[in-house]
Amino acid sequence: AIDECYQHFIKREGDEPPEDQDPTEAQLAAVSFVVKNGAVPYADLAIFGPHAMRIIRKLRLTGLILDASGRLFKAEMSGPTCFAQWESCWQVFRNTMVLLNFASPSVLDRYKDHIKHYSTRFGDHCWALIYQTDTRARRELAARLRRRAAREQPPVRCVAALGVCVRMLPKEFEFWKRELEDAAMLVLARVADQRETVTNEVPISQSGVASISSSSDLPLSRLAEQPIKKKGLPQPVLKEPRST
């Protein structure tokens, strides 16, 4: 099935995806499963991106990370910190959709240009707000549009309705105005702080690269150096021997 996907991709694009834009077999299988079971193909670009296996190897349990000393702590994946990083992740998702024949390249490229337009218009200062709106559009708005397309055209199969909703995403002007444009204008006019308009649902990395952010103040390399403390057990007290 994957070989057929690549044959289809080469016919449309002329060649296989570049190495840093090539989805893994697991990514293809995951998106295929989600769409064929009636959901929209939302992908969290904090973890769905180039070289996915390198990211997966860092994860042990959902919401928990195992450090070098054997302790578990809460963690979250931080999203791309600028449009350039977002675009590199999007290209992997875009090629996944084309490989699976779920949407046309032009439709997916049009959505990328839509996000690029906002990034150019509002700048990096509003990127966290742009990324939050993009996530809500692909995760929430797309689901509503897919249901609408299915109602208005009952014979349309799920995959066909999916292509319609992806094409309609940039055209939902009221959504983009409410979620992004009005808030961004207030931020740029210094009437509001971006932190007031961005929630914690889709955090972006503060270090310049998308990464795992820990609830601990120490990086993983430093956590391994810390002693393991067991609750409820008294710490031993060393006393100097008495002189006789």
C-alpha positions as CSV (number, residue, x, y, z in Angstrom):
1,A,0.0,0.0,0.0
2,I,2.8,2.4,0.8
3,D,4.6,1.6,-2.5
4,E,1.3,2.5,-4.3
5,C,1.2,5.8,-2.4
6,Y,4.7,6.7,-3.6
7,Q,3.9,5.7,-7.2
8,H,0.9,8.0,-7.0
9,F,3.0,10.8,-5.5
10,I,5.7,10.5,-8.2
11,K,3.1,10.7,-10.9
12,R,1.8,14.0,-9.4
13,E,5.0,15.6,-8.2
14,G,7.6,14.1,-10.5
15,D,9.8,12.6,-7.8
16,E,9.8,11.3,-4.2
17,P,9.7,13.8,-1.4
18,P,13.0,15.2,-0.2
19,E,14.6,13.4,2.7
20,D,13.6,16.1,5.2
21,Q,10.1,16.3,3.9
22,D,9.5,12.5,3.6
23,P,6.9,11.1,6.1
24,T,7.6,7.9,7.9
25,E,5.5,4.8,7.4
26,A,4.1,5.3,10.9
27,Q,3.0,8.9,10.0
28,L,1.3,7.6,6.8
29,A,-0.5,4.9,8.7
30,A,-1.6,7.2,11.5
31,V,-3.1,9.8,9.1
32,S,-4.7,7.1,7.0
33,F,-6.3,5.5,10.0
34,V,-7.7,8.8,11.4
35,V,-9.2,9.8,8.1
36,K,-10.7,6.5,7.2
37,N,-12.4,6.4,10.6
38,G,-14.2,9.6,9.9
39,A,-12.0,12.3,11.6
40,V,-10.1,15.2,10.2
41,P,-6.4,14.7,9.7
42,Y,-5.2,17.1,12.4
43,A,-1.5,16.7,13.2
44,D,0.2,18.3,16.1
45,L,3.2,20.0,14.4
46,A,5.1,20.0,17.7
47,I,5.7,16.3,17.1
48,F,4.6,15.7,13.5
49,G,7.5,16.8,11.4
50,P,10.8,15.9,9.8
51,H,12.7,12.9,11.0
52,A,9.8,11.7,13.2
53,M,11.6,8.7,14.5
54,R,14.1,10.9,16.2
55,I,11.3,12.6,18.1
56,I,9.5,9.3,19.0
57,R,12.7,7.9,20.5
58,K,12.6,10.8,23.1
59,L,9.1,9.9,24.3
60,R,8.4,7.1,26.8
61,L,4.9,7.7,28.0
62,T,2.2,10.1,27.0
63,G,2.6,13.2,29.1
64,L,5.5,11.8,31.0
65,I,9.3,11.7,30.3
66,L,11.7,9.2,31.8
67,D,15.0,11.0,32.8
68,A,18.4,9.4,33.1
69,S,18.0,8.7,36.8
70,G,14.8,6.7,36.3
71,R,12.3,9.4,37.4
72,L,9.2,10.4,35.6
73,F,8.1,14.0,35.3
74,K,5.4,15.8,33.4
75,A,6.4,17.3,30.0
76,E,4.8,18.8,26.9
77,M,6.0,19.1,23.3
78,S,6.6,22.7,22.4
79,G,5.6,23.7,18.9
80,P,7.5,25.5,16.1
81,T,8.8,28.9,17.2
82,C,8.6,30.6,13.8
83,F,7.1,30.2,10.4
84,A,10.2,28.6,8.9
85,Q,10.0,25.8,11.5
86,W,6.3,25.5,11.0
87,E,6.8,25.2,7.2
88,S,9.3,22.4,7.6
89,C,6.8,20.4,9.6
90,W,3.9,21.3,7.3
91,Q,5.8,20.0,4.3
92,V,5.9,16.6,5.9
93,F,2.2,16.7,6.6
94,R,1.5,18.0,3.1
95,N,3.4,15.2,1.5
96,T,1.6,12.7,3.7
97,M,-1.8,14.0,2.5
98,V,-0.7,13.8,-1.1
99,L,0.8,10.3,-0.7
100,L,-2.5,9.1,0.7
101,N,-4.5,11.0,-2.0
102,F,-6.5,12.8,0.7
103,A,-6.0,16.3,-0.7
104,S,-4.4,17.9,-3.8
105,P,-1.0,19.6,-3.6
106,S,-2.5,23.0,-4.7
107,V,-5.0,23.0,-1.8
108,L,-2.4,22.2,0.8
109,D,0.1,24.8,-0.6
110,R,-2.7,27.4,-0.6
111,Y,-3.2,26.8,3.1
112,K,0.6,27.1,3.7
113,D,0.6,30.4,1.8
114,H,-2.4,31.5,4.0
115,I,-0.3,31.1,7.2
116,K,2.7,32.7,5.5
117,H,0.6,35.7,4.7
118,Y,-0.3,36.2,8.4
119,S,3.3,35.6,9.4
120,T,4.5,38.3,7.0
121,R,1.8,40.6,7.9
122,F,2.0,40.4,11.7
123,G,5.6,39.3,12.1
124,D,7.3,37.0,14.6
125,H,6.0,39.1,17.5
126,C,2.6,37.5,16.9
127,W,3.7,34.0,15.9
128,A,2.4,32.4,19.1
129,L,-1.0,33.7,18.3
130,I,-0.8,32.7,14.6
131,Y,0.3,29.1,15.6
132,Q,-2.6,28.9,18.1
133,T,-5.1,29.9,15.4
134,D,-3.6,27.6,12.9
135,T,-4.0,24.7,15.4
136,R,-7.6,25.6,16.2
137,A,-8.4,25.8,12.4
138,R,-7.0,22.4,11.6
139,R,-8.2,20.7,14.7
140,E,-11.7,22.3,15.4
141,L,-12.8,24.3,12.3
142,A,-11.9,21.5,9.9
143,A,-14.1,19.1,11.8
144,R,-17.1,21.4,11.5
145,L,-16.4,22.0,7.8
146,R,-16.2,18.3,7.1
147,R,-19.5,17.7,8.7
148,R,-21.0,20.6,6.8
149,A,-19.7,19.2,3.5
150,A,-21.1,15.8,4.3
151,R,-24.5,17.3,5.0
152,E,-24.7,19.4,1.9
153,Q,-23.5,16.7,-0.4
154,P,-24.7,13.4,1.2
155,P,-23.2,11.1,-1.6
156,V,-19.8,12.6,-1.0
157,R,-17.4,10.1,0.6
158,C,-15.5,11.0,3.7
159,V,-12.2,11.6,1.8
160,A,-13.9,13.8,-0.8
161,A,-15.5,15.8,2.0
162,L,-12.1,16.1,3.6
163,G,-10.7,17.7,0.5
164,V,-13.5,20.2,0.4
165,C,-13.0,21.3,4.1
166,V,-9.2,21.7,3.6
167,R,-9.9,24.0,0.7
168,M,-12.4,26.0,2.7
169,L,-10.2,26.6,5.7
170,P,-8.6,29.9,4.5
171,K,-12.0,31.1,3.3
172,E,-13.6,31.1,6.7
173,F,-13.0,34.9,7.1
174,E,-15.1,35.3,10.3
175,F,-13.0,32.7,12.0
176,W,-9.6,34.2,11.1
177,K,-10.8,37.7,12.0
178,R,-12.1,36.6,15.4
179,E,-9.3,34.3,16.4
180,L,-6.3,36.1,14.9
181,E,-6.7,39.4,13.1
182,D,-8.5,41.4,15.8
183,A,-6.2,40.1,18.5
184,A,-3.1,40.7,16.5
185,M,-4.0,44.2,15.7
186,L,-4.5,45.0,19.4
187,V,-1.1,43.4,20.1
188,L,0.7,45.4,17.4
189,A,-1.0,48.6,18.6
190,R,0.2,47.8,22.1
191,V,-3.3,47.8,23.4
192,A,-3.0,44.2,24.5
193,D,-0.2,41.9,25.4
194,Q,0.1,38.7,23.3
195,R,0.3,36.7,26.5
196,E,-3.3,37.8,27.2
197,T,-4.5,36.3,23.8
198,V,-2.6,33.1,23.8
199,T,-3.6,30.1,26.0
200,N,-1.4,27.2,27.1
201,E,-3.1,24.7,24.8
202,V,-0.4,24.9,22.1
203,P,2.8,26.3,23.6
204,I,5.7,27.2,21.3
205,S,9.4,26.6,22.2
206,Q,11.2,29.5,23.8
207,S,14.6,28.3,22.8
208,G,14.4,28.8,19.1
209,V,13.7,25.1,18.3
210,A,10.7,22.9,18.8
211,S,11.4,20.7,21.8
212,I,10.2,19.0,24.9
213,S,9.6,21.4,27.8
214,S,9.8,20.0,31.2
215,S,7.9,21.0,34.4
216,S,11.3,20.8,36.1
217,D,13.7,23.8,36.0
218,L,16.6,21.5,35.2
219,P,17.5,20.1,31.8
220,L,17.7,16.3,31.4
221,S,21.4,16.3,31.6
222,R,21.3,18.1,35.0
223,L,18.5,15.9,36.3
224,A,20.7,12.9,36.0
225,E,23.1,14.5,38.4
226,Q,20.5,15.1,41.1
227,P,20.2,12.5,44.0
228,I,17.0,10.5,44.1
229,K,14.9,11.5,47.1
230,K,12.4,9.0,48.5
231,K,9.5,10.4,50.4
232,G,8.8,9.2,53.9
233,L,12.4,7.9,54.5
234,P,14.6,9.9,56.9
235,Q,17.9,11.1,55.6
236,P,20.9,9.5,57.3
237,V,22.9,11.8,59.7
238,L,26.6,11.2,59.9
239,K,28.1,11.7,63.3
240,E,31.8,11.9,64.2
241,P,33.0,9.1,66.5
242,R,33.5,10.0,70.1
243,S,37.0,10.2,71.3
244,T,37.9,7.9,74.2
